[in-house]
Amino acid sequence: MRKAPAVVAVVALAVLLAWLLYGWHPGVEQAAGHRPLVLAERPTGGDFRLHGADGPVALSRFRGKVVLLYFGYTWCPDICPTNLAIIALALRALEPAEREQVQVMFVSVDPQRDTPERLRDYAAYFHPDILGVTGSDAELAQAAALYGAAYRRSEQSDSAMGYIVDHSAYTYVVDPRGRLVATLEHATPSETLVATIRAHLPGKD
């Protein structure tokens, strides 16, 4: 019986993911001009410091763990929910001992609207182990440059949202030593994520 909530969560995420990939067609207001961007430059990786709901968060804090980084924002109508749902499925496919050695960071590139508290609640909707962080424009630019993440604000005067943020949609895998070891495309299957994570868990490389 203890497995029932976990099974329900996985099924719910699978349904959400299927809907996002095949069934959801955002309205014109949401979709107009919103597109994924290619990498701004070749990612090199490296440490940065941003802010979560409980205070400052440095990437180096997670040495000894595999870290998945994803740059996006909570108002994103489709790209971010799809990737975060896939990441959540991958986390749930791991054994508990494996999951303890993994940290996911969702970096918002929309600090004007995404407060740390909003990010905490948004990330938890997908999985409680996803950590939402953001920072000042300068802090985000520094972090994004390390990983080649591209983003740009696009004004939408005819939209209630006011603006959207076009952004690249890659998942970056950082190994326990803090090295960038993989840059995965948008909507990479959860099975690939699981295999990549396991290949870089402590003692595996």
N, C-alpha and C positions, 0 to 999 in steps of 0.2 A: 504493500500500500504506500510505502514511503516514496516509491518511484513514480507514483501517479502525478504529482505536481510537475516533476521534471519532464515527464512524457507530454503532459498537456502544454508546457511551455515550448517544447521543441515543435510540437504539431502547430501551435499557434504561430510560431516564427516562420515555419515552413509555408503556412497559408499566407502570411503577410508577404513573404518573399515572392511567392508565386504571383500574388496580386500585383506587387510592385513591378515585376518583370513583364507580366503578360496582360494583366487586366486593368491597370490604372493608366488612364490617359488624362493627364492634368489639363485643366481648362486653359484657355488662351492666356488669361491673366497670369497664371503660374508659369506656363511654359515659354512665353515669349522671350526670346533672347537668352534663355538659360541653356548653357551648353558646357560640357566638360572641356577643360583646356589641356594642352600637352604640357610636358614638363618645361619649366622656364629655363633650366640648365641641367647639366648632369649632376645628379645627387651625389654628395660625398659623405653625408652623415656628420654627426658631431653632437655635442651636448648643447642644451639650451635650458632656459629657466622661464616658466610661465606661471599661471595662477589658477588654482582650483578653488572649490567652495571652502576648503579647509586651510587655504593659504598657499604660499609659494610651492611650486613643484619643479624640481630639476630632473631632467632625464637621467642624470647620473645616479639619482636615488634608486633606480631600478637595476643597477648592476647585479649580475647574477641571475637575471630573468631575461626571457625573450620578450621584447617589446614590439607591439604593432602600433604604428603611427598612422593616423588618418587625418587629413586636413579638410575641413568642410564648415558647415554652419547649420544651426537648428532650423532655420527657415527654408532650407533647401527642399524643394518639392518632391524630388525623386532620387537623385543620384546618391545622396548621403544615406537616406533610409535604406536603400538597397544594399549598399556596402556594409552598413552597420548591422543589418539583419543577417548578412552572410557571415560576418565576423562573430556575431552572437551564436550562430549555429555551430561554427568551428569551436568556440569555447565550450559549448555544451557537449561536443563530441569528444573532448579530451577527458582523460581520467582525472579525478580530483587532485591527485598528487601532481599531475602534469599542469593542471590549471593554476596551481599555486605558484608555478614557476613562469607564469605568463602575465604580462600587464598590457592592456590596451589603452592608448591615449587618443582621445578625439580632440583635435586642436581646432577651435573655432577661429576662422579668419574674419568674423563679423563681430568684433568686440563692442560695437555701438549698441547692438541688440542682445547679444549673448552674454549675459552675466554669468559668473561662475555658478550661481545657484540655479539658473535656468539650465545650464549645461549639465549639472549634476542630475537634475530631474529627467532631462531628455535622454541622457546616456543610460540611466537606470531603466528606462523603458525597454531598451534592447537587452541589456545584461547588467547586473549589479557590479560586475568587475570592470566595466568600461569607465575610465576616468576622463571627465570633460575638463579641458583647460583652455585658457585664452590669455591675452595680455595686451599691452599697449601696441600701437601701430609699429613702433620700432622693434619691440620684442618679437612680434609675429613676423616681421620682415626678416629678422635675423634667423629665426627658426626655419622659416620657409626657404630661405636661401640655401641653408645647409642641405635640404632635401629636394631642392629643385622645384618645390611646390609653387604653382602659379595661381594667382587669384586677382580678380579685378571687380570693382563695384560698378554696376550698370544701373543707372537711374531709370525708373519706370514711372513717369509722371502720371500715367493713366491707370496705375495700379494702386490698390489699397496698401500694398506692401511697401511702396515708396521706392525701393530698389531691390535688386537681386545681386548675388555675388557669383559670377562665373568662376569656377576653380578646377584645378586638376583633381583627378579622382583615383590616385594610386594609394595602395597600402604598402607602407615601408616596414620591413622586418629588421629589427636591431638585435644582435645576438647578446648573450650574457656579458660579453666583454665591452659592449657599447659600440660594436662595429655594424655599419649598415651592410646586410648580407643579401637582401632581396628587395626589389621594387616590383610590386604586383599590380597588374592592370585592374581597371574597374570591373567589378562583378566576377573576379576570380572565384571559382567554385570553392565552397567551404572545405571540400575534401583536399584540395590543393593547399589551402591555408593550414589545415591540420598536419599534412605531410611536411610542409615547410617548417612549421613550429617544432614538430618532433625532431626534425633533422638538426635543429640548433639548440635543443634543450641542454642544460649543463651536463657535461660529460659525453655529449654526442659528437662534438667537433673539436 
